[in-house]
Amino acid sequence: MAMSRRVFLQGLSAAGMATLTTPTFGWSGWKTAESHALTPVPIENVVIDDAFWTPKRDVWRSVTLWDCFRKFEEQGSGVMNNFDRVRDGLTGGNAGFPWHDGLIYEMIRAASDFLRSQLDPELEAKLDGYVTRIVAAAAKDPGGYVNTYTQIQEPNHRWGLNGGLEVWQHEFYNLGALVDAGVHHYRATGKTTLLEAGVRIANTISNLVGPEPGRNLVPSHELPEEAMLGLYELLKERPELAAKLPDANPARYLALAEFWIENRRRHAGKPDWEKDRGKAEEAVRKYEDYAQGRPSW
């Protein structure tokens, strides 16, 4: 019997993919061993102490993370300033590219995982500052929408509508990364501020996207699917946490990931050029449009 994708996703998100048959070789030949579910090992329970990985991880923690923070915060050109502009209701003057929000969130995820493996008050304080600025920007919208490029440069083009281009605006990548960062930050610190922002936008997306009458909006990046599964997994593991979060609904996040997987490469209602152009051609098309003086760009 074929396994449905929903069952597969549920098993995968809970790390419950069991080995149905494990071949072992003995005197009597191949045998079927007893099944054992795979259990994920929490980051805080993993110790890495060797001559190869330990020095690399030390560099990533003490140098790479902080170099990324510095670049995000550079005066004038720093992309963290975009969140402050959204918070203050300013338009124009976006720093960086549309996907920089997502890069910041992915850095929060990475830093949170390092924090989870080793306590670091300075790193936690740095993340607290980032979370405060991000959540302040998200609070400007009733549904928690925060995609700084779109809000600053193309405020009438949310979700690629009204002549916008979602594949350039990177909304689903960015917002999926926000959800993902909220989950990892909570697991590292127990703080729910960023997680609450993630739940709010996950609800907004799940209200917008899906089978008719929902919109057929499918991200070109797989990160949002992983993020929704991670949120689903966390809230299923900790129902008491789900009960404390406004309108948290794990089943909706699983259904959203399922919809995206099932509908990838189905392009009903999308511009023809999105169907057959890769990322390099996408960039060329975008800059061609810039040269043509598209008013909102």
C-alpha positions as a Python dict, from the first residue, in 0.01 Angstrom:
ca = {
    (1, 'M'): (0, 0, 0),
    (2, 'A'): (136, 344, -91),
    (3, 'M'): (213, 576, 198),
    (4, 'S'): (31, 910, 178),
    (5, 'R'): (247, 1219, 183),
    (6, 'R'): (76, 1342, 497),
    (7, 'V'): (168, 1024, 683),
    (8, 'F'): (522, 1057, 548),
    (9, 'L'): (548, 1418, 666),
    (10, 'Q'): (412, 1335, 1009),
    (11, 'G'): (658, 1054, 1048),
    (12, 'L'): (946, 1261, 918),
    (13, 'S'): (872, 1564, 1135),
    (14, 'A'): (864, 1349, 1446),
    (15, 'A'): (1178, 1162, 1339),
    (16, 'G'): (966, 851, 1351),
    (17, 'M'): (1079, 695, 1027),
    (18, 'A'): (1119, 337, 1136),
    (19, 'T'): (1340, 85, 965),
    (20, 'L'): (1085, -160, 838),
    (21, 'T'): (1334, -435, 774),
    (22, 'T'): (1701, -426, 864),
    (23, 'P'): (1906, -690, 683),
    (24, 'T'): (2159, -861, 907),
    (25, 'F'): (2389, -1139, 799),
    (26, 'G'): (2443, -1439, 1019),
    (27, 'W'): (2511, -1807, 985),
    (28, 'S'): (2159, -1863, 858),
    (29, 'G'): (2183, -1586, 597),
    (30, 'W'): (1982, -1265, 573),
    (31, 'K'): (1733, -1207, 851),
    (32, 'T'): (1476, -943, 934),
    (33, 'A'): (1576, -753, 1246),
    (34, 'E'): (1340, -587, 1491),
    (35, 'S'): (1230, -238, 1388),
    (36, 'H'): (1361, 60, 1583),
    (37, 'A'): (1240, 417, 1546),
    (38, 'L'): (1503, 680, 1486),
    (39, 'T'): (1521, 932, 1770),
    (40, 'P'): (1680, 1274, 1719),
    (41, 'V'): (1952, 1367, 1965),
    (42, 'P'): (1902, 1715, 2118),
    (43, 'I'): (2184, 1953, 2033),
    (44, 'E'): (2260, 2014, 2399),
    (45, 'N'): (2331, 1642, 2441),
    (46, 'V'): (2589, 1630, 2163),
    (47, 'V'): (2957, 1670, 2250),
    (48, 'I'): (3208, 1730, 1972),
    (49, 'D'): (3567, 1714, 2088),
    (50, 'D'): (3819, 1624, 1822),
    (51, 'A'): (4110, 1771, 1633),
    (52, 'F'): (3914, 1842, 1315),
    (53, 'W'): (3566, 1977, 1402),
    (54, 'T'): (3631, 2143, 1737),
    (55, 'P'): (3866, 2415, 1602),
    (56, 'K'): (3629, 2484, 1313),
    (57, 'R'): (3329, 2518, 1542),
    (58, 'D'): (3527, 2751, 1767),
    (59, 'V'): (3600, 2976, 1468),
    (60, 'W'): (3237, 2971, 1356),
    (61, 'R'): (3121, 3064, 1706),
    (62, 'S'): (3381, 3326, 1794),
    (63, 'V'): (3454, 3479, 1451),
    (64, 'T'): (3204, 3391, 1177),
    (65, 'L'): (2885, 3463, 1371),
    (66, 'W'): (3009, 3799, 1491),
    (67, 'D'): (3140, 3895, 1148),
    (68, 'C'): (2794, 3830, 1005),
    (69, 'F'): (2634, 4038, 1277),
    (70, 'R'): (2876, 4322, 1204),
    (71, 'K'): (2792, 4317, 834),
    (72, 'F'): (2419, 4310, 902),
    (73, 'E'): (2454, 4614, 1127),
    (74, 'E'): (2684, 4839, 923),
    (75, 'Q'): (2578, 5200, 946),
    (76, 'G'): (2375, 5309, 646),
    (77, 'S'): (2416, 4994, 438),
    (78, 'G'): (2338, 4746, 715),
    (79, 'V'): (2033, 4537, 631),
    (80, 'M'): (1914, 4527, 993),
    (81, 'N'): (1824, 4893, 944),
    (82, 'N'): (1544, 4779, 712),
    (83, 'F'): (1350, 4649, 1011),
    (84, 'D'): (1378, 4987, 1180),
    (85, 'R'): (1247, 5158, 865),
    (86, 'V'): (945, 4928, 859),
    (87, 'R'): (889, 4988, 1230),
    (88, 'D'): (897, 5363, 1168),
    (89, 'G'): (668, 5346, 863),
    (90, 'L'): (935, 5469, 619),
    (91, 'T'): (949, 5376, 251),
    (92, 'G'): (1233, 5385, 0),
    (93, 'G'): (1600, 5334, 74),
    (94, 'N'): (1599, 4956, 116),
    (95, 'A'): (1945, 4819, 198),
    (96, 'G'): (2065, 4498, 39),
    (97, 'F'): (1858, 4247, -156),
    (98, 'P'): (1505, 4114, -97),
    (99, 'W'): (1637, 3791, 58),
    (100, 'H'): (1848, 3956, 327),
    (101, 'D'): (1567, 3920, 584),
    (102, 'G'): (1593, 3545, 539),
    (103, 'L'): (1972, 3550, 577),
    (104, 'I'): (1933, 3734, 908),
    (105, 'Y'): (1680, 3478, 1028),
    (106, 'E'): (1905, 3192, 923),
    (107, 'M'): (2187, 3352, 1122),
    (108, 'I'): (1955, 3367, 1423),
    (109, 'R'): (1884, 2997, 1375),
    (110, 'A'): (2257, 2916, 1358),
    (111, 'A'): (2340, 3134, 1657),
    (112, 'S'): (2054, 2977, 1853),
    (113, 'D'): (2188, 2631, 1783),
    (114, 'F'): (2534, 2735, 1903),
    (115, 'L'): (2372, 2886, 2211),
    (116, 'R'): (2185, 2563, 2271),
    (117, 'S'): (2510, 2367, 2266),
    (118, 'Q'): (2696, 2608, 2495),
    (119, 'L'): (2567, 2890, 2714),
    (120, 'D'): (2692, 3230, 2602),
    (121, 'P'): (2535, 3538, 2770),
    (122, 'E'): (2690, 3777, 2517),
    (123, 'L'): (2549, 3584, 2222),
    (124, 'E'): (2208, 3556, 2387),
    (125, 'A'): (2202, 3931, 2449),
    (126, 'K'): (2290, 3994, 2084),
    (127, 'L'): (1999, 3776, 1974),
    (128, 'D'): (1767, 3954, 2215),
    (129, 'G'): (1850, 4282, 2041),
    (130, 'Y'): (1778, 4135, 1698),
    (131, 'V'): (1451, 3982, 1814),
    (132, 'T'): (1336, 4314, 1961),
    (133, 'R'): (1390, 4497, 1631),
    (134, 'I'): (1233, 4224, 1418),
    (135, 'V'): (925, 4187, 1637),
    (136, 'A'): (876, 4566, 1645),
    (137, 'A'): (865, 4565, 1265),
    (138, 'A'): (628, 4267, 1254),
    (139, 'A'): (397, 4439, 1503),
    (140, 'K'): (321, 4711, 1247),
    (141, 'D'): (99, 4468, 1056),
    (142, 'P'): (-210, 4302, 1213),
    (143, 'G'): (-117, 3969, 1055),
    (144, 'G'): (249, 3990, 1150),
    (145, 'Y'): (362, 4041, 789),
    (146, 'V'): (721, 4162, 772),
    (147, 'N'): (910, 4148, 445),
    (148, 'T'): (1120, 4457, 456),
    (149, 'Y'): (1207, 4488, 87),
    (150, 'T'): (844, 4466, -20),
    (151, 'Q'): (724, 4702, 253),
    (152, 'I'): (994, 4960, 181),
    (153, 'Q'): (1020, 4939, -199),
    (154, 'E'): (702, 4775, -331),
    (155, 'P'): (432, 4813, -65),
    (156, 'N'): (149, 4741, -310),
    (157, 'H'): (298, 4411, -426),
    (158, 'R'): (256, 4181, -128),
    (159, 'W'): (267, 3813, -222),
    (160, 'G'): (360, 3919, -576),
    (161, 'L'): (12, 4058, -642),
    (162, 'N'): (-84, 4374, -836),
    (163, 'G'): (202, 4329, -1080),
    (164, 'G'): (459, 4224, -821),
    (165, 'L'): (696, 3929, -848),
    (166, 'E'): (707, 3700, -544),
    (167, 'V'): (999, 3499, -676),
    (168, 'W'): (1204, 3821, -661),
    (169, 'Q'): (1050, 3952, -340),
    (170, 'H'): (1134, 3625, -160),
    (171, 'E'): (842, 3655, 80),
    (172, 'F'): (793, 3285, 145),
    (173, 'Y'): (1165, 3223, 188),
    (174, 'N'): (1199, 3516, 427),
    (175, 'L'): (886, 3445, 628),
    (176, 'G'): (958, 3073, 640),
    (177, 'A'): (1302, 3157, 777),
    (178, 'L'): (1134, 3377, 1039),
    (179, 'V'): (920, 3084, 1153),
    (180, 'D'): (1228, 2861, 1158),
    (181, 'A'): (1429, 3112, 1359),
    (182, 'G'): (1148, 3142, 1613),
    (183, 'V'): (1145, 2766, 1668),
    (184, 'H'): (1523, 2740, 1709),
    (185, 'H'): (1542, 3048, 1931),
    (186, 'Y'): (1274, 2905, 2158),
    (187, 'R'): (1450, 2569, 2180),
    (188, 'A'): (1772, 2748, 2275),
    (189, 'T'): (1638, 3004, 2523),
    (190, 'G'): (1281, 2915, 2619),
    (191, 'K'): (1179, 3266, 2507),
    (192, 'T'): (862, 3292, 2301),
    (193, 'T'): (885, 3646, 2160),
    (194, 'L'): (1018, 3546, 1818),
    (195, 'L'): (818, 3224, 1819),
    (196, 'E'): (496, 3423, 1866),
    (197, 'A'): (585, 3631, 1561),
    (198, 'G'): (645, 3309, 1370),
    (199, 'V'): (308, 3164, 1470),
    (200, 'R'): (130, 3486, 1373),
    (201, 'I'): (274, 3490, 1022),
    (202, 'A'): (229, 3114, 984),
    (203, 'N'): (-141, 3168, 1052),
    (204, 'T'): (-155, 3453, 801),
    (205, 'I'): (8, 3240, 532),
    (206, 'S'): (-212, 2938, 602),
    (207, 'N'): (-519, 3162, 573),
    (208, 'L'): (-399, 3290, 236),
    (209, 'V'): (-247, 2982, 70),
    (210, 'G'): (-403, 2646, -4),
    (211, 'P'): (-663, 2468, -213),
    (212, 'E'): (-938, 2687, -356),
    (213, 'P'): (-1057, 2933, -242),
    (214, 'G'): (-698, 2972, -119),
    (215, 'R'): (-426, 3097, -350),
    (216, 'N'): (-189, 2870, -538),
    (217, 'L'): (127, 3038, -409),
    (218, 'V'): (414, 2792, -382),
    (219, 'P'): (762, 2899, -271),
    (220, 'S'): (1050, 2816, -500),
    (221, 'H'): (1266, 2749, -192),
    (222, 'E'): (1213, 2443, 27),
    (223, 'L'): (1299, 2618, 355),
    (224, 'P'): (938, 2727, 428),
    (225, 'E'): (826, 2363, 422),
    (226, 'E'): (1095, 2266, 671),
    (227, 'A'): (999, 2563, 887),
    (228, 'M'): (630, 2468, 899),
    (229, 'L'): (721, 2110, 984),
    (230, 'G'): (955, 2233, 1258),
    (231, 'L'): (677, 2448, 1404),
    (232, 'Y'): (433, 2158, 1381),
    (233, 'E'): (679, 1927, 1554),
    (234, 'L'): (753, 2170, 1838),
    (235, 'L'): (386, 2236, 1914),
    (236, 'K'): (292, 1868, 1896),
    (237, 'E'): (576, 1786, 2134),
    (238, 'R'): (467, 2058, 2377),
    (239, 'P'): (90, 2103, 2377),
    (240, 'E'): (116, 2325, 2683),
    (241, 'L'): (323, 2567, 2473),
    (242, 'A'): (70, 2556, 2190),
    (243, 'A'): (-204, 2642, 2438),
    (244, 'K'): (-17, 2958, 2542),
    (245, 'L'): (42, 3085, 2188),
    (246, 'P'): (-242, 3287, 2032),
    (247, 'D'): (-432, 3077, 1776),
    (248, 'A'): (-154, 2821, 1732),
    (249, 'N'): (-279, 2534, 1517),
    (250, 'P'): (-18, 2264, 1440),
    (251, 'A'): (-247, 2079, 1198),
    (252, 'R'): (-266, 2385, 974),
    (253, 'Y'): (112, 2411, 950),
    (254, 'L'): (141, 2046, 850),
    (255, 'A'): (-134, 2093, 590),
    (256, 'L'): (45, 2399, 450),
    (257, 'A'): (372, 2209, 408),
    (258, 'E'): (179, 1927, 242),
    (259, 'F'): (11, 2170, 1),
    (260, 'W'): (344, 2322, -99),
    (261, 'I'): (503, 1985, -164),
    (262, 'E'): (206, 1856, -361),
    (263, 'N'): (177, 2171, -573),
    (264, 'R'): (537, 2251, -652),
    (265, 'R'): (582, 2298, -1027),
    (266, 'R'): (209, 2351, -1077),
    (267, 'H'): (195, 2704, -1208),
    (268, 'A'): (-171, 2784, -1263),
    (269, 'G'): (-217, 3159, -1251),
    (270, 'K'): (153, 3245, -1262),
    (271, 'P'): (341, 3434, -1536),
    (272, 'D'): (468, 3208, -1812),
    (273, 'W'): (829, 3316, -1769),
    (274, 'E'): (836, 3182, -1413),
    (275, 'K'): (767, 2835, -1549),
    (276, 'D'): (1080, 2795, -1751),
    (277, 'R'): (1348, 3034, -1630),
    (278, 'G'): (1618, 2960, -1377),
    (279, 'K'): (1757, 3193, -1113),
    (280, 'A'): (2020, 3347, -1342),
    (281, 'E'): (1756, 3431, -1602),
    (282, 'E'): (1531, 3556, -1324),
    (283, 'A'): (1797, 3809, -1223),
    (284, 'V'): (1849, 3919, -1583),
    (285, 'R'): (1475, 3970, -1626),
    (286, 'K'): (1457, 4170, -1306),
    (287, 'Y'): (1733, 4408, -1406),
    (288, 'E'): (1585, 4441, -1754),
    (289, 'D'): (1267, 4560, -1584),
    (290, 'Y'): (1467, 4802, -1371),
    (291, 'A'): (1616, 4947, -1688),
    (292, 'Q'): (1267, 4995, -1829),
    (293, 'G'): (1183, 5219, -1537),
    (294, 'R'): (911, 5019, -1366),
    (295, 'P'): (765, 5295, -1143),
    (296, 'S'): (766, 5113, -810),
    (297, 'W'): (1127, 4999, -860),
}
